[in-house]
Amino acid sequence: MNLDFTLIEDKIEFFEAPQLSLLEKKINEQIDHNRALMLGVHSVSHQMHMDEEGRKYYSAVVHFKLKGK
């Protein structure tokens, strides 16, 4: 069995939620998880979409990078 200990240098994750507070909670939880992999937030892009019935829907893309690079 071979183990590969290559560090992850870049990671992009997508998030979505029906409420902005839930989206923020999901992103913050993942930031804590990625901190264990020595990844920090490099950039965040987000947007809001409204469906035909007027309901808001939030999404975000977070780019994590290896700290110190």
Beta strands, then each sheet from edge to edge (+ up, - down):
strand 1: 10-17
strand 2: 39-50
strand 3: 56-66
sheet 1: 1+ 3- 2+
end
